[in-house]
Amino acid sequence: MAREISSVGVIGLGTMGAGIAEVLARSGVSVVAVEIDDDGVRRGRGHLEHSTERAVAGGKLDADGRSALLDRISYTTSLPELSDVDLVIEAIPENLEAKSEVFAELDKITGPDTIFVSNTSSLSITEIGVHTARPGKVVGMHFFNPAPILKLVEIVRTVVTEPEVITDVVAFAERLGKTPVVIGDRAGFIANALLFGYLNHAVRMYEQRYATREDLDAAMRFGCGYPMGPLALLDLIGLDTAYEILDTMYHQSRNRLHAPAPLLKQMITAGLLGRKTGQGFYTYDEPDSPTVTDVVTPSTVDTVAPREVRKVGVVGTGTMATGIVEVFAKRGYEVILRARSADKAAASVAKVKKSLDKAVVKGRLSEEDAAAALGRISPAVDFDELADVDLVVEAVAEDLAVKQAVFAALDDVVKPGAVLATTTSSLPVISCAAATSRPSDVVGVHFFNPAPVMKLVEVVSTISTAPDVVATVDAVCAAVGKHPVHCGDRAGFIVNALLFPYLNDAVKMLEAHYAEADDIDTAMKVGCGLPMGPFELLDVVGLDVSLAIQRTLFNEFREEGFAPAPLLEHLVTAGRLGRKTGKGFKDYSAR
């Protein structure tokens, strides 16, 4: 039976410490809050009063409840006043020496059964615990910011933490209404270890001028359903905090992908720490404000006139091809769907009709508009029937030789000045362009599946793509209701290049028996607000597809950290490819 924890000390009343104190008091726990001086107490009390005022204004707390909550919290600048508490949570800044000193002092003050908890997000609980005479009663309890709202708590055990202490702390976290996951003691734990490698990678992309800050952030919001883009999230977290976490991770892992991007250090030195200083990757109207005031990064195609597009050709009959056909036809374009046979062409048109009919049933499209869209689609078998299209989108299998053959055939028949686009997700666009006599007319236009639903389109320019071709694709995206983002022609473009190393890191974490797949999924969904956990997503995408993309990234960048996790290779070899085979990282056979 878990011990009863009725009184808790909280050391440090910054944003996180005050949030933890609020969570505790809201759950009926008596809190003794400790700060270094009277100014710290005043600031901490202010945090709590402001936060609970907002909770009342938002209908999440009534006035009586607020008064009772605040009455449960006492304030002090004296550590000895924690002598009788059942548990102490330390929430001071991320400095190992400072935290160790606090724990050593607590060891002299509290009873032998008092549990010591650190809210560190990246430092070693083991190193903190050895400064006490009770390392078995020292544990990590990593809340996420804002603590009163976010549900995830990472419970960090060391090699000497007593099992009953973990049981007590897990039960306590559940009593607070939190979702605990139990993990071992390593830098970054689950959420930060996976999140910050991804954020660092995004900074490197921006640093290399591969994509603008707006395009990087929009790509991950629209392409993956993330609540925030990576650079906006870094501004929210604080660039100094991000640097400290990455540096701690790097010194433990020696993984070059964890080495903080040099740009981070430069921005910190310049005082550009993000929202808290009013400027980071974006500029805000005042410190701590979410309102961005600086101008959008200028587009490279704003001054270039697009080519006229009235008729569109789509080559292919798969899900992506038929989705693209539907997108164009619904927006008034005449579309020619080219297939390898009349039967395949007819079947593809039937797939589009089925999708349009579903939209009618769901009230998203009128019967008249669905019929009109279907009437704009013409099936074709010969490439010659694409002769007068203004834009042709190739959407055949992800096989470079097959795509090059398509582009060579298009080059022979399509009129001069037409834009030739590939919707490849991983292959080099320039290799498709090289199969033609007009590489300046070739561009990557990577739609996301399902194309009728997903707003994002990655517009991929090669070293040969003409500016007016990019401008044309931008204009077409606007006309069909898509959000274009721009990048260069390298493996993974934006979304896959950021997403799949993160997924690969999750597999390596599982492979190392650091945490269970369900706990890792929970940490990323609950702690980071992602729509799916990494293993859920891998099983949906398909492990074979994921492995192919990860291999492409590794072969292009030669980064050791991009090497596919052996466990991913083994599952693919065993035929466990995810939902489509009934088994992947999880078992779907009984569902």
C-alpha positions in Angstrom: 0.0 0.0 0.0 1.4 3.4 -1.0 2.2 5.8 1.8 0.0 8.8 2.5 1.7 12.0 1.4 -0.1 15.0 2.9 2.5 17.7 3.1 5.1 18.6 0.5 7.9 21.1 0.3 8.6 22.9 -3.0 11.9 24.6 -3.4 12.0 27.3 -6.0 9.0 29.4 -7.1 9.8 30.2 -10.7 7.2 29.4 -13.3 7.7 25.7 -12.9 7.9 25.6 -9.1 4.9 27.8 -8.7 3.0 25.6 -11.2 3.9 22.5 -9.2 2.8 24.2 -5.9 -0.5 25.0 -7.6 -1.0 21.4 -8.7 -0.3 20.1 -5.2 -2.6 22.6 -3.4 -5.4 22.0 -5.9 -5.2 18.3 -5.0 -5.6 19.0 -1.2 -1.9 18.8 -0.3 -0.4 21.2 2.2 2.6 23.0 0.6 5.6 24.7 2.2 7.1 26.8 -0.6 10.7 27.9 -0.2 12.5 30.7 -2.0 16.0 32.2 -1.6 14.8 35.6 -0.5 11.7 37.8 0.1 11.8 39.0 -3.5 11.6 35.4 -4.7 8.7 34.7 -2.4 6.9 37.8 -3.7 7.5 36.8 -7.3 6.4 33.2 -6.6 3.2 34.3 -4.8 2.5 36.6 -7.8 2.8 33.6 -10.2 0.3 31.6 -8.2 -2.2 34.5 -7.7 -2.0 35.3 -11.4 -2.4 31.7 -12.5 -5.3 31.0 -10.2 -7.0 34.3 -11.2 -6.9 33.1 -14.8 -8.3 29.7 -13.7 -11.3 31.5 -12.1 -11.8 33.7 -15.2 -11.7 30.6 -17.4 -14.3 28.8 -15.3 -11.8 26.1 -14.2 -11.9 27.2 -10.5 -14.4 29.1 -8.4 -13.6 31.9 -6.0 -13.9 29.7 -2.9 -11.8 27.0 -4.5 -9.1 29.6 -5.2 -9.1 30.8 -1.7 -8.8 27.3 -0.3 -6.0 26.5 -2.7 -4.0 29.5 -1.8 -4.6 28.9 1.9 -2.9 25.5 1.6 0.4 27.2 0.6 2.7 28.7 3.1 5.9 30.7 2.1 9.3 30.8 3.7 13.0 31.6 3.0 14.1 29.0 5.5 14.9 25.4 4.5 14.5 24.1 8.1 10.8 24.7 7.9 10.7 21.6 5.7 11.6 19.4 8.6 8.2 17.7 8.9 7.1 17.3 5.3 6.6 13.9 3.7 8.2 14.7 0.4 10.3 17.6 -1.1 10.3 18.7 -4.7 13.2 20.8 -5.8 12.5 23.1 -8.8 15.5 25.5 -8.9 17.5 26.3 -12.1 19.3 23.5 -14.0 22.6 23.6 -12.1 24.0 20.3 -10.8 26.1 21.9 -8.1 23.3 24.1 -6.8 20.8 21.2 -6.7 23.3 18.9 -5.0 23.9 21.5 -2.3 20.1 21.8 -1.7 19.8 18.0 -1.3 22.8 17.8 1.0 21.2 20.5 3.2 17.8 18.8 3.1 19.4 15.5 4.2 20.3 17.2 7.6 16.9 18.8 8.1 14.3 16.2 7.2 13.3 12.8 8.7 15.0 9.6 7.3 11.8 8.5 5.4 11.3 11.8 3.6 11.4 11.3 -0.2 13.6 13.8 -2.2 12.4 14.7 -5.7 14.1 16.7 -8.3 12.1 18.3 -11.2 15.2 18.4 -13.4 14.6 18.0 -17.1 18.0 16.8 -18.0 20.5 16.4 -15.1 21.4 13.1 -13.6 19.3 12.1 -10.6 22.0 9.7 -9.6 24.6 12.5 -9.4 22.2 14.6 -7.3 21.3 11.7 -5.0 24.9 10.7 -4.1 25.1 14.0 -2.1 22.7 12.6 0.4 22.8 9.7 2.9 19.6 8.4 1.3 20.2 7.9 -2.4 17.5 5.1 -2.4 14.9 7.7 -1.5 15.9 10.2 -4.3 13.8 10.2 -7.5 13.1 12.4 -10.5 9.6 13.8 -11.0 9.8 15.8 -14.2 6.6 17.9 -14.6 6.0 19.7 -17.9 5.3 23.4 -18.4 2.7 24.7 -17.7 2.4 22.2 -14.8 -1.3 22.9 -13.9 -2.3 22.0 -17.5 0.1 19.3 -18.9 -0.6 15.8 -17.6 2.7 14.0 -18.2 5.1 13.4 -15.3 8.3 11.4 -16.0 9.2 9.4 -12.9 13.0 8.8 -13.0 14.5 6.0 -11.1 18.2 5.5 -10.5 20.0 2.1 -10.1 19.6 2.5 -6.3 16.1 4.0 -6.0 14.1 1.8 -3.7 11.2 0.1 -5.5 8.6 1.2 -2.9 9.7 4.8 -3.4 8.8 4.5 -7.1 5.5 2.9 -6.1 4.7 5.8 -3.7 5.7 8.5 -6.2 3.7 6.9 -9.0 0.6 6.7 -6.8 1.2 10.3 -5.7 1.4 11.5 -9.3 -1.8 9.7 -10.2 -3.5 11.3 -7.1 -2.5 14.7 -8.6 -4.3 13.8 -11.8 -1.1 13.3 -13.8 -0.1 10.6 -16.2 3.2 9.1 -14.9 5.7 7.1 -17.0 8.6 5.4 -15.2 12.0 5.5 -16.8 15.7 5.2 -16.1 18.2 8.0 -15.4 19.7 9.3 -18.6 19.9 12.8 -20.1 16.7 14.2 -21.4 14.6 11.2 -20.1 12.0 10.3 -22.8 10.3 13.5 -24.0 13.3 15.9 -24.0 15.7 13.2 -25.4 13.4 12.8 -28.4 12.2 16.4 -28.7 15.4 18.3 -28.5 17.3 16.3 -31.2 14.4 17.3 -33.5 14.5 20.9 -32.4 18.3 21.1 -32.9 18.0 19.6 -36.4 15.5 22.3 -37.3 17.9 25.0 -36.1 20.6 23.5 -38.3 18.2 23.7 -41.3 17.5 27.3 -40.6 21.2 28.1 -39.9 22.1 26.6 -43.3 19.4 28.7 -45.0 17.8 25.5 -46.3 14.3 26.9 -45.4 12.9 29.9 -43.8 11.6 30.0 -40.2 8.0 30.3 -41.4 8.4 27.4 -43.8 10.0 25.1 -41.2 7.3 25.8 -38.6 4.4 25.6 -41.1 5.8 22.3 -42.5 5.6 20.6 -39.1 2.2 22.1 -38.2 0.5 21.3 -41.5 2.5 18.2 -42.4 2.5 16.4 -39.0 -0.3 18.1 -37.1 2.2 19.4 -34.4 0.7 22.1 -32.2 3.7 24.4 -32.8 6.6 24.5 -35.3 10.1 23.8 -34.0 11.4 27.4 -34.0 8.3 28.9 -32.4 8.5 26.1 -29.7 12.2 26.9 -29.0 11.2 30.6 -28.5 8.6 29.4 -26.0 11.0 27.1 -24.1 13.8 29.6 -24.1 16.9 29.2 -26.2 19.2 29.2 -23.1 17.2 26.3 -21.6 17.3 24.4 -24.9 21.0 24.9 -25.1 21.6 23.6 -21.6 19.4 20.5 -22.3 21.2 19.8 -25.6 24.6 20.3 -24.0 23.8 17.9 -21.2 22.5 15.3 -23.6 25.6 15.7 -25.8 28.0 15.2 -23.0 26.3 12.0 -22.0 25.5 10.6 -25.5 28.4 12.0 -27.5 25.9 11.9 -30.4 26.8 14.8 -32.8 23.1 15.3 -33.4 22.7 16.5 -29.8 25.6 19.0 -30.1 23.8 22.4 -29.9 23.7 24.2 -33.3 26.3 27.1 -33.2 23.5 29.5 -34.0 21.9 28.8 -30.6 25.0 29.9 -28.8 25.3 33.1 -30.9 21.6 34.0 -30.3 22.0 33.4 -26.5 25.2 35.6 -26.4 23.2 38.3 -28.2 20.5 38.1 -25.6 17.9 36.6 -28.0 16.4 34.0 -25.7 12.9 33.8 -27.2 9.6 35.0 -25.8 10.9 35.8 -22.3 13.2 38.5 -23.8 10.8 39.5 -26.5 13.1 38.2 -29.3 14.4 34.9 -30.5 13.8 33.3 -33.9 10.8 35.7 -34.0 10.3 39.2 -32.5 7.4 39.6 -30.0 5.5 42.8 -29.0 6.9 42.6 -25.5 8.7 40.1 -23.3 6.6 37.0 -22.4 4.1 37.8 -25.1 3.0 35.3 -27.7 2.3 38.0 -30.3 4.8 38.1 -33.2 5.4 41.6 -34.6 8.3 41.2 -37.0 7.8 40.9 -40.8 7.5 37.6 -42.6 10.8 36.4 -44.2 10.7 37.7 -47.8 9.8 35.1 -50.4 12.2 34.6 -53.3 9.4 34.4 -55.8 7.3 37.5 -54.9 8.6 39.5 -57.8 8.3 36.8 -60.4 5.2 36.4 -62.6 3.8 32.8 -62.7 3.0 31.0 -65.8 -0.7 30.4 -66.7 -2.2 27.0 -65.7 -5.6 26.0 -66.9 -5.2 22.3 -67.7 -3.4 19.8 -65.5 -2.1 16.3 -66.2 -1.5 13.7 -63.4 0.5 10.5 -64.1 -0.3 7.6 -61.9 -3.2 5.6 -60.4 -2.3 5.1 -56.8 -3.9 6.8 -53.7 -1.7 9.9 -54.1 -2.3 10.3 -57.8 -6.1 10.0 -57.4 -6.0 12.4 -54.5 -4.2 15.0 -56.5 -6.6 14.6 -59.4 -9.5 15.2 -56.9 -7.8 18.3 -55.5 -7.5 19.9 -59.0 -10.8 18.9 -60.3 -12.7 20.2 -57.3 -11.0 23.6 -57.8 -12.1 24.0 -61.4 -9.1 22.7 -63.3 -9.5 20.4 -66.4 -7.5 17.3 -65.4 -6.2 14.5 -67.6 -5.4 11.3 -65.6 -2.9 9.2 -67.4 -2.7 5.4 -66.6 -0.9 2.5 -68.1 -4.2 0.9 -69.4 -7.8 1.9 -70.0 -8.9 -0.4 -67.2 -6.5 1.2 -64.7 -7.6 4.7 -65.8 -11.3 3.8 -65.4 -10.6 2.3 -62.0 -8.8 5.4 -60.9 -11.6 7.7 -62.0 -14.0 5.4 -60.1 -11.8 5.9 -57.0 -12.1 9.7 -57.4 -15.9 9.4 -57.8 -16.1 7.3 -54.6 -14.2 9.9 -52.7 -16.3 12.7 -54.1 -19.5 10.8 -53.1 -18.2 10.5 -49.5 -17.7 14.2 -49.4 -21.3 14.7 -50.5 -22.6 12.3 -47.8 -20.6 14.2 -45.2 -21.9 17.5 -46.3 -18.6 18.8 -47.5 -19.6 19.0 -51.1 -22.8 19.5 -53.0 -24.0 16.9 -55.5 -23.8 19.5 -58.3 -20.1 20.4 -57.4 -19.2 16.7 -57.2 -20.7 16.0 -60.6 -19.0 19.0 -62.1 -15.6 18.0 -60.6 -16.0 14.4 -62.0 -16.9 15.9 -65.4 -13.6 17.7 -65.5 -11.5 14.5 -65.3 -10.5 12.8 -68.6 -8.9 9.3 -68.4 -5.9 8.7 -70.8 -3.5 6.0 -71.7 -1.1 7.6 -74.2 1.4 10.3 -73.1 0.4 12.2 -76.3 -2.9 13.1 -74.6 -0.9 15.3 -72.2 0.5 17.4 -75.0 -1.3 20.6 -74.2 -1.4 20.5 -70.4 0.2 23.5 -68.6 1.3 21.5 -65.5 1.8 17.8 -65.2 2.3 16.1 -61.8 4.1 12.7 -61.8 2.8 10.5 -59.0 4.0 7.0 -59.8 5.9 4.5 -57.6 9.0 5.7 -55.6 11.4 4.1 -58.1 13.9 6.5 -59.7 14.2 4.5 -62.9 10.4 4.5 -63.3 10.1 8.2 -62.7 13.0 9.0 -65.1 11.2 7.1 -67.8 8.0 9.1 -67.2 9.9 12.4 -67.4 11.7 11.3 -70.6 8.3 10.5 -72.1 6.8 13.8 -70.9 9.7 15.7 -72.4 8.9 14.2 -75.8 5.3 15.2 -75.9 4.4 18.1 -73.5 4.4 21.6 -75.0 7.2 24.0 -74.3 6.7 26.1 -71.2 4.7 23.5 -69.3 5.8 22.8 -65.7 6.9 19.3 -65.0 6.5 18.3 -61.4 7.2 15.2 -59.3 5.5 14.4 -56.0 8.3 12.2 -54.8 8.8 12.2 -51.0 12.4 11.1 -50.9 14.1 10.8 -54.3 16.3 13.6 -55.8 14.2 15.9 -58.0 17.3 16.8 -60.1 17.6 13.2 -61.2 14.1 13.5 -62.7 15.0 16.8 -64.3 18.1 15.2 -65.8 16.0 12.8 -67.9 14.6 15.8 -69.8 15.9 18.5 -72.1 14.3 21.2 -70.0 15.6 20.9 -66.4 14.6 24.5 -65.6 10.9 23.5 -66.0 11.1 20.7 -63.4 10.2 21.1 -59.8 9.2 18.9 -56.8 5.6 19.3 -55.6 5.3 16.9 -52.6 1.7 16.5 -51.6 0.9 14.8 -48.3 -1.5 11.9 -48.0 -4.5 12.1 -48.1 -4.0 14.9 -50.6 -7.7 16.1 -50.5 -7.3 16.7 -46.7 -3.7 17.7 -46.0 -2.9 21.3 -46.6 0.8 21.1 -46.9 2.8 21.0 -50.2 6.6 21.0 -50.1 7.8 22.9 -53.2 11.3 21.6 -54.0 13.6 23.6 -56.2 16.7 22.1 -57.8 19.8 24.0 -58.8 18.2 24.3 -62.2 14.6 25.2 -61.4 13.5 28.5 -62.9 12.1 31.1 -60.5 8.8 31.5 -62.5 8.3 27.7 -62.2 8.3 28.1 -58.4 6.0 31.1 -58.7 3.7 29.0 -60.8 3.5 26.2 -58.3 2.9 28.8 -55.5 0.0 30.3 -57.4 -1.5 26.9 -58.1 -1.2 25.9 -54.4 -3.1 29.1 -53.5 -5.8 28.3 -56.1 -6.3 24.8 -54.7 -6.3 25.8 -51.0 -2.8 24.4 -50.1 0.0 25.9 -48.0 3.3 25.8 -49.9 6.6 25.6 -48.1 9.9 25.9 -50.0 13.2 24.0 -49.6 16.1 22.7 -51.6 16.5 19.4 -53.3 18.0 17.1 -50.6 16.8 13.9 -49.0 13.6 14.2 -46.9 13.0 17.8 -47.8 11.7 19.4 -44.6 9.1 17.2 -43.0 10.6 13.7 -43.5 14.1 15.0 -42.8 12.9 16.3 -39.4 10.4 13.6 -38.6 12.2 10.3 -39.4 15.4 10.8 -37.3 13.1 11.5 -34.4 11.2 8.3 -35.1 14.5 6.4 -35.5 15.7 7.8 -32.1 12.5 6.5 -30.5 13.2 3.0 -31.9 16.8 3.2 -30.5 15.4 4.1 -27.1 13.1 1.1 -27.2 15.9 -1.1 -28.5 18.0 -0.1 -25.5 15.2 -1.2 -23.1 15.1 2.3 -21.7 11.3 2.5 -21.8 8.3 0.6 -23.2 6.7 1.6 -26.5 3.5 2.5 -24.9 5.3 4.8 -22.3 7.3 6.5 -25.1 4.1 7.1 -27.1 2.4 8.4 -24.0 5.3 10.7 -23.2 5.3 12.3 -26.6 1.5 12.7 -26.9 0.8 13.8 -23.3 4.0 15.7 -22.7 4.6 17.3 -26.1 1.0 17.5 -27.5 1.8 15.4 -30.6 -1.2 13.8 -32.3 0.4 10.4 -32.3 3.3 8.7 -30.5 6.3 7.6 -32.6 5.4 3.9 -32.6 1.8 4.5 -33.5 3.0 6.7 -36.3 5.6 4.2 -37.6 3.0 1.4 -37.7 0.6 3.7 -39.7 3.3 4.8 -42.1 4.6 1.3 -42.5 7.9 0.1 -41.2 9.2 -0.8 -44.7 8.4 2.8 -45.9 10.0 4.3 -42.8 13.1 2.2 -43.2 13.5 3.2 -46.8 13.2 6.9 -45.9 15.7 6.5 -43.0 18.2 4.7 -45.3 17.8 7.5 -47.9 18.6 10.1 -45.2 21.6 8.2 -44.0 23.0 7.6 -47.5 22.7 11.3 -48.3 23.9 12.9 -45.1 26.2 10.1 -43.7 25.3 11.1 -40.2 26.0 8.2 -37.8 22.9 9.2 -35.8 20.8 8.7 -39.0 21.8 5.1 -39.4 18.5 3.0 -39.2 18.0 1.4 -35.8 18.8 -2.4 -36.1 15.4 -3.2 -34.5 13.6 -1.4 -37.4 15.7 -3.5 -39.9 14.8 -6.7 -38.0 11.1 -6.1 -37.9 11.0 -5.3 -41.6 13.0 -8.5 -42.4 10.5 -10.5 -40.2 7.6 -9.0 -42.2 6.2 -7.0 -39.3 5.4 -3.8 -41.3 2.8 -2.2 -39.1 -1.0 -2.0 -39.4 -1.0 -3.2 -43.0 0.4 -6.6 -41.9 -1.4 -6.7 -38.5 1.8 -6.5 -36.6 4.6 -3.9 -36.2 5.7 -2.4 -33.0 2.2 -3.2 -31.8 -0.1 -6.1 -32.5 -3.3 -5.3 -34.4 -4.3 -8.8 -35.3 -7.1 -8.9 -32.6 -8.5 -5.5 -33.5 
